[in-house]
Amino acid sequence: MSVAEKRKTKTPVLVDRIADFIETIKATQKADGTFDTKKIGALWNEEVRFHFDNGRTEKTLELYIVKYRYALKDAFGPKTTPLAICNMKKLRERLDAYIKTVEYPVKGVATSIEEKLERAGANMAGRKPRFLLRVSDFIAATNGVTTKPDMQALWDAEMASMADKAQATVISYITKYRNALREAFGDDHPMLRIAAGTPQIYDEARKIKMAKIANKHGSLITFENHAEVMKRCRRYLQSFDIMTVAIGLMGTTGRRPYEIFTQAELTPAPYGKGVSKWSVLFNGQAKTKQGEGTKFGVTYEIPVLEQSKIVLDAYRRLRESSDGKLWFGLSVDDFTSEVRLPLRDAVISKFEDIWPKEEPPKPYGLRHLYAEIAFRNFAPSSVTKNSYFAAILGHNNNDLETSLSYMTYTFPEDKEQSKARAERVAERTIQQMVSVNQIPGMPAKAG
């Protein structure tokens, strides 16, 4: 399997991978209680290399190694051969060696960035695109650089330039840098292991997000016309206008706008000797910051809110249309500049007369609404709402806050029940988060 193929493979949940590694190390123990040191060394090198090939940065690898060592200590004790061998020693040298053995282009151009700069240059009335210029200069500076210290120095300079920016802006900018790197050099350039934020940045962002979600959950929005919204989505599947068809697919499949327009693959789901009437197979999950343990790169079954044959026919017409062919494969930046605003306006015009007055109609609202309706129609009674949302939306099963963030709406017929349930779930999640890490704006747990 090539490095590129490995990067497209779903990374197993880390806790399971560590458990498997411990069992493999146990198998190296000899009858006299000693260990095969050469074999352990090779296994450890293979384990670190696996995470490197799956795009983990040096900082992330350091955190992973700490977790591995805790597990090794629990399994074998504090002063044992496995713990002595499986360490962080010479990690930088090891990564440098990996970089030298990976084949990747050393020269490249982020064409989409250069095109945007050209358009901005032609429009002298516009403000100077300082950030795009910085990204362009960064890509140019990366050309020909082949050692990790030089790459690290380049990235450190970029991070220093963002020191005065808000945390959310920094995270957004890092994503744009990484997209430009992939465009210029492909998925295997070692700068992608370096050009990332610290784990602390993302951890703090998650805490802030969780605080907002928790505060929101005392006031779910009652969606009076949810049935009419979905009725329109089903009708839109058979429209002659392809943008309208895409909106219908968003509502009836619950996929993200970027997924529907640029990368989703929908196929019939087997059922008995035939195919399922109310579900399809989906591939094309957008990669998120919580990518490990999600369904990125995996084909999985999702419920649909219209007969599957109608959904699949609409999907086929979308992909075969002239607009659909242009949309398919768009980068995130190109999708944002070319599709997001027309899509937003189309959603507003189609639903503003029946959408809850507490908020404007929005594309992502269709995903939230889909999850609520699918849970009511298809979820087994033994499955919790969090777990069901995680399963059909492609989240990590343990990612409570993401699933909780989709609990936005309630329906008139079960308004009180839904609000009470949401408040209970929110309270449990808050207490769980507070017990682990203080959430901004939340009182510390007494103890």
Secondary structure as UniProt FT lines:
FT   HELIX           3..8
FT   HELIX           14..26
FT   TURN            27..28
FT   TURN            31..32
FT   HELIX           37..53
FT   TURN            54..55
FT   HELIX           58..76
FT   HELIX           81..85
FT   TURN            89..90
FT   HELIX           91..101
FT   HELIX           111..122
FT   TURN            124..125
FT   HELIX           130..142
FT   TURN            143..144
FT   HELIX           148..161
FT   TURN            162..164
FT   HELIX           167..185
FT   TURN            187..188
FT   HELIX           191..194
FT   HELIX           199..216
FT   TURN            217..218
FT   STRAND          221..222
FT   TURN            224..225
FT   HELIX           226..236
FT   TURN            237..238
FT   HELIX           242..253
FT   HELIX           257..262
FT   STRAND          265..271
FT   TURN            272..273
FT   STRAND          274..283
FT   TURN            289..290
FT   TURN            292..293
FT   TURN            296..297
FT   STRAND          300..303
FT   HELIX           308..320
FT   HELIX           322..327
FT   TURN            328..329
FT   HELIX           332..335
FT   HELIX           336..340
FT   HELIX           341..351
FT   TURN            352..354
FT   TURN            357..358
FT   HELIX           363..378
FT   TURN            381..382
FT   HELIX           385..393
FT   TURN            397..398
FT   HELIX           400..405
FT   STRAND          409..410
FT   HELIX           412..414
FT   HELIX           415..436
FT   TURN            440..441
//
